[in-house]
Amino acid sequence: MCDAAIKNPYHHCAWDIGFLAQNPVIRSKAFGVSEKAKSVRYPIRMLRYWFGFHLLREENIARSRPLDVVEIGIDRGQMLAFAKSAVDMGQKLEWKSWTGVDPILQSQKLAQSGYDDVLEGDLEKEFRLDRSYDAAVLLHVLEHLFDPEAAMKKVAACLRPGGVVIGGFPVVPEFCRKLRQAHVRKRARPMGHVSVFSPKRVAAMGAQAGLETEFLAGAFFMRSKGSRLENSPAWMRFNLRFGARFPSWPGEVYWLMRKTDTSAANSG
């Protein structure tokens, strides 16, 4: 699959980056950002939550009603905290409920996080939720699983017809994906990365689960890790434009898939 094979219906390079500049929440201990990164205005590491927020926002706008969201792999609740901070700073996103699911719940850290419900669940084991959702969020989760294709089918089964899965993880070109995955698995630590993705694998994984890849974009040319470059909105915009053009570039890729075939999602 060439980089331009997935048509992007959203103009994400024009999405607002301004609220990153002085946001106190993303500079808190919960986000695990280094002191150096906290000192810059546009930390590229925050793009994982920035993409998740804006893709949820696009779905919220399209549906013209608050969303029922399930977030799988919540860690310390960073995604929800980011969404709330963005709304507090004037961004618009409405959700009716936000459920958090994780195999290891950090109860003390999640006590004040604001989830409407928090559940234990492991995508590598038997996984089923008692209700369905408009949107599922999977940020930096699937690269930790040995069989992400099977996991995606489980997630798709939790979606309502027309629902979306929003996710992202590291990416490499397809030609070196299998070699890279073999290398990663030989050296994997507990809870470490064991699966490697290319844009081609992303789309194929979605198709197997009855999902159509509607949006896919790389995040950056280079993550400058707290350097002075990250004080420049122009540098941030350049990285987004580069990622849009070259999603296979080794870095990170973010995507949105829509449920189109309920039979495929519930099979396997």
C-alpha positions, 0 to 999 in steps of 0.5 A: 500500500502506498502512502497516499492509498488512504484518503484523509477526510479531515484537514488535521494539519489545520487542527488547533495546536494553540492550547498545547502551549500553556496547558498545565495539565499536560505538564503534570506528573501524570503525563510522565513528561521530562522537566526539559519537555515541560519547558517547551510550548509544543511537546511532540510527545503530546501528539498522541493525545492531541490526535485522539482528542481531535478524532473524537471531536470530529466524530462528536461533530459528525454525530451532533450528540455526546459520545459514549466512549470506551478507552482501553489501556488507560494507564494513569488516565492521561487521555481523559485528563488531556480531553478535559484540559482541552475542553477547559481551555475552550476546545469543544468535545462532548461525551455522555460517558467515558469508560476506562478499561485496563488489565491492571487498574491503578486504583489510587491514581484513577480515583480522581480521574473522572471516568464514569466507569472503570473496568478490568479487562485484558485484550489478550484473554477473554474480553467482553463488555456489557454494553456497546459504544460510539467510540473506542480509544486504543492509544499505544496499546496494540504494540504490546500484544502478540495478536493485535488482529484478534484484539481488534476483533474484540474491540470491534464487537463492542462498537455500535454500527457505524462506531469508530476505533481511534488508535496509534502506535509506532510505525515502520515501512512495510518492507522492514516490518517483519524483520523489525518485529522479529528483532523486537520480540527477541529483546522484549521486556515484560509489558514491552513492545512485541508487535510492529506495524506499517500503514498496510498492516493497520488497514488489513487489521481493520478489514479483518475486524469489519472496520474501514480505515477512514483516517491514517497519518504519521505524526512527525519527522523527528521527535525533538524531545524538549529541544528549542524546536518544540517552542515553534508552532511552525516546527509542529506544523512541519512535523504534521505535514510531513507525517500526513505525506509519509505515514510509513516514516519511522515514527508514530501513526494515528488512525480512525477506523469505522465499523462497517461489517458487524458479522466480521467484527463478531467472528473469530 
